[in-house]
Amino acid sequence: MSATGVASGAAQPSAPIVAPGSQPAGGAQAVSYGGRKARLAIRAVGLGYLALLLALPVALIFYRTFEGGITPVLTAIKAPAFQHAFWLTVTLTAIAVPINTVFGVVTALALVRKRFPGRGLLNAVIDLPFALSPVVIGLSLLLVYGQGGWFGPALKSIGFQVIFAIPGMALATIFVSLPFVVREVVPVLREIGTDQEEAAFTLGASPLRTFWRVTLPAIRWGVIYGVVLTTARSLGEFGAVSIVSGRLSGKTETLTLYVEQRYSEFDLAGAYTASVVLALLALAVLLAMNVLQSGRGSRARDWLSDLVRFRSRRATPSGGAPTSPAGQG
């Protein structure tokens, strides 16, 4: 080979060395660009779906509510029927949430910590409100507690009315919101195990003291999330309550029933105003849950934890150190 050929061959750029199984830099950029485009497309589809399904209808309700000014809204809020429906909804929620909280914690402890005949059946029955339509729940309550039901005549003979009264509406609300606390607390109990509880028992603590000092502080956030979900479900219940309430305006009409009644009577201002109030209540509940779940709720969690510790110190004998679980049972 001549010197000229050697020189021209040396002047040519050499091909890049690519390791087996890898791609050139240009290919990596193309793949990264394609992946970014795919991620953006998925996000756009998801956000568009949520906007069309949730954000746009709710925003339209707010727009229709206030498009005529604030005066029609204030007039609708001051109506006696609206006031009664609002406070009845709050009352039913105040009844259902504590009952389902106590029942949920006790049932979760039984399902996780105990072994007994019928445990699997109980675990399945807890999810029954998820599977049954609320209308079916209301009809079942009507067949049991109505005038022609199993207990209806006996209850009527002693002057206690369940159907078409607040007790029946409370039962329906309790039924549909039953599973939430249980399903939030059960995974937490399984995760924390039984080591701390067994240590407390070994030190001489009674079961009740162990629950208040060991178990409840460990599951408190599961209980709180369950309470939030139960509250949201109780506020928005319609189907079961509509069957057992009789829809008596000013007597057995909740806010959800009020919305349907006002809309069917072409009172759009009243229907939109009640819908906005329900939406604001639901948004407040969901916002509270999201704040507690996120890092922004760390201060609230620390504050509640400090409050629990403060109450524990106050329960100890004055002038002495905090007692351990081996103290008084």
N, C-alpha and C positions, 0 to 999 in steps of 0.2 A: 504494500500500500504506500502511496506517495505521501509526502509531508503535507501537501495541500489537502488531500482527503482526510488525513488525520486531524488537521486544524479545523476543517469544516465540520467534522463529526463532533469535535469537542465543543464547538460553538453552539450546537443544538441543545435546547433545554431538556433536561432529563425528566422522565415521567415521575409523578409523585409516588412515593412508596405507601401503599395502603395495607394495613394489617388485615389478616384474614378475619372475616365476619364483621368488619367495620365498613363505614361509608365515607366517601370524601366529604370535605367541609361543605361544598355546595349542596350535596345531597342531604346532609344533616339540616342545613338551613331550610331546604324545601320541605323536609318532613316536619320540622318544627313549625313552619308557616302553615302547612296543611293541618297539623294538630290544633294550632291556635284558631284557625278558621272553623274547624269542627266544634271546638269548645264554645266559640262565640255563637255559632248557629244553634247549638243545643240550649244555650242560655236565652237566646232570643225567642226560641220556640216556647221554652218553659215560662218565661216572663210574659210573653204574649198570651199564652193560654190562661195564666193566672189573672192577667189584666182583663181579658174578655169575660172570664167566669166569675171573678170576685170583685176586683177593683172598680171596673166600669159600672156594674149594677149598683154597688154601694155608693159610689160617687154620684150616680144619677139620682138616687134617693135623697141624698143630702142636697143636691141642686134643686130638685123639685120641692123639697121642704121649705127652703129659704128663698125661692125665686119670687115669692110674693111679699117678702119682707119678714121682719121678726114679729109683727103684730099677730098674724094668723097662728103662728107657732105658740106664742104666749097665751092666746085665747084657747087653743086646744089643750094646753097643759093645765090651764085653770078649770077646765071642765070637770064637774064632779065625777062623771063616769071614768075619765082618764085617771083622776086621782085615786079612785077606788081600785081600778085595775092595776095601777103601779104598786100601791101598797099591798095589794093581795099577792102580786108576784113576789115582792120582797118577803112577805110573810111565809109563803110556801117555800121559798128558798131557805129562809132561816129555820124552817122546820126540817127540811130534807137534808141539809148539809150536816148538821151535828149528828143526826141519827145515822146517816150513812158513814160518817167518819168513825164513830164508835164501832158500828157493825163491821166496817171495813178492816179496822185494825185488829179486832178480835178474830174475825174470819181469817185474815192473813196469818196471824199467829197460829191458828188451829191447822191451817193447810200446810204450813212450813215446819212447825215444831212438833206436831202431833201425828200419830198414826192411829186411825180408827176406822171401823167399818162405815162405808158410805162416803169416804173422803173423796174418791174420784167423782161420785155423783154430785157432791157439793161443789166441787171445782167446776163441773160442767154447768150446774144450775146458775152459778155466779154470772156466767156469760150469756144467760138466756135473754136479758134485755137487749144485748147487742144483736141477737138473731131475730127476735120477735119485732113485728111492727108495733109502734106505739098505739095504733088503733086497736090491735088485737089485745094489748095489755089493758086498755080502757074497757073493752068489751068483756074481758075476763073478770075484771073488778065489778062490772055491772051485773054479771051473772052470779057472782058470789054475794055481793052486798046489796043488790037491788031488792025491790019489793017482792019479786018472785024468786030471789036467790036463796042460797043456803042459810045465810045469817041475817038477811034483810028483815023478815018479819019479826024475829026475836029482838033485833036491835030497835025496830020501830016500836015494839010493845013497851020498851023501857024509855022511849022518848029520845033515842039517839039515832040521828040520820047520817048516813055515810054518803050515799049517792046523791048528787045534786046539792052537795054541801062541801064545806072546806075539808072535812076529814077525808072524803073520797078523792078530792083533788090533791091533798097531801100524800095519800097512798100512791096515787098515780105518779106523782113527781118523785117520790122515794124509789119506786120500782124502776123507772127509766134511768135514774142516776145511780143505781146501786153498785155497779161493778168498778167504778173508777178508782176509789181509794184502795180497794183490794188489789187491783191489778198494778197499782203504783207501788204498794208496800211489799208485795210478795217478792219481787226481784231483789229489793234492798235487803230483806231478811235473809234470803239465800246467799247474798254476797257477804254479809257481815259474819255469817256463821254463828256458832254458839260458844266460842271460846270465852268471851267476856262474861256471858251469862253464867257459864259453868264456874268461872272463877268467883263470881259474886256468890253463887250458891255454896261454893266451898268455904268461903269466908263467913258464911252464916246468914246471908241476906235472905229475906223472905221473897216469894215470887212477886208480890206486889211491889216491894221496894226495888227489886231487880228490874222490873218493868219501867218504873219511873226514873230510876237513876242510870240504867244501862241501855235497855232496849229502846225506849222512846227517844232519847237523844240521838241514837244511831239511825233511826228511821224517820226523823222529823221532817226531812226534806221530801221524802217520798209521800208522807202524809200531807204536806203542804201542797205538793203538785196534784195529788188526788183531790184535795179540797177545792183547788182552783178549777179543775175540770168538772167536778160535781156541781159547783156553783154555775159555771157556764151552761151546763146541760139543764139545770133546773130553771134557769132564767128563760131559756128558749123552748121549753117543752110546749107542744101544741096538741099532738094527736091524742094521747091518752087523756089529757085534761079535758079536751073538747068532748069526749064521750061521757065522762062522769060528772061534768060540771053543770050541764043543762044550759050553759051560756046565758045566764040571767044577768042582764046589764045592771051594774051597781051592786051585785050580790056575789055571783060566781063567775066573773069574767076577768081573766088575766090579761096582761098586755098583748100577748100573742093572739088571743081570741078577740081582743079589742081591735087590733089591726085588721083582722079578717072582717069583723062586723062593720067597722067604719068604711072599709073599702067597698063592701057589698052595698052599702047605703049611699055611695058616691060622696062620702065625706073625705075627700082626698087629703085635706089639711090634717085632719085628725089621724088618718091612717099613716101618713108620712111622718108626722111628729112622733107617734108611738114607735114607728120603725126606727127612727133616728135614736130615740132613747134606748131601745133595746140594743141597737148597734153600738152605742157608746158604752153601755154596761158590759157588753161582750168584749169590746176592745180594751176596756179597763182591766177586765179579768185576765185576758191574754197577755196584755202588757205586763201585768204584775208577775205572771208566770215566767215570761221571757226575761224580765229583770232578775228574778231569783235564779234562773238557770245560767245567766251570763255572768261575766266577770264584774259587771256593774253592780250586781247584787251582793258583792262580797261584804260591803259595809253593813248591809241589812242582815246578812247571815252572821257576821261577827257581833252585831248588836243583839240579835236574838240569843246567840250563844252566851254572850256576857250576861244577858238577863236570866238565862237558865242557871248559870253558875252563881249569880247573885242570890237567886231564890234558894238555891241549895245551901249557900252559906248561912242565910237567915234561918234555915230549918235546923242548923246545928246548934248544940247547946252554947249559951253565951259564955264567952271567955275561954272556950276550948277550941281545939283544932277541928277542922272539918272531919266528920266521921267517915270511915270507910264502909263498904257494904257489909262488913262484919259487925257494924254497930247494931243499933236497935232495929229489929225487924218489924 
